[in-house]
């Protein structure tokens, strides 16, 4: 009888130990913990690399997002500029030209050769670059190389009798054409 009681007690203790072992987490070794940690960090690094890769791959902006807002510079009243005249606006970084036919053209102060500041020669009616002697006509066309193209220009608008220049949009061109000038 005593042996039956002992066997029964031993069986009950085994059951209790098994139940306790099944309900508690087994103790993790340090090596297992570090292995799991490194695997997790590796996954995070791969996800970040893929995100950066696709970010560069698809980072192009649509044309409407890249357009800058207009930065209008008020040059003055239409009547304050005579025909065939050139007025410098250093703050706006342009020369305002009133052509013989009455059109307005805002030309960049920079030579298209190496970016030197150009000067207006009133007596010769031309722009001259002091660095390499490039010369430009009043409309910005190249008169004397080494400049490869006509002077860059800024869009001009006439609003309520005032000449407005968009200094935020510099446009390149090969030659002058009438469409580049603004008329009242």
Buried (B, 14 or more C-beta within 10 A) or exposed (E): EEEEEEEEEEEEEEEEEEEEEEEEEEEEEEEEEEEEEEEEEEEEEEEEEEEEEEEEEEEEEEEEEEEEEBEBBEBBEBEEBEEEEBBEBEEBBBBBBBBEEEBBBBBBBBBBBEEBEBEBEEEEEBBBBEBEEBBBBBBBBBBEEBBEBBBBBBBBEEEEEBBBBBBBBBEEBEEBEEEBBBEE
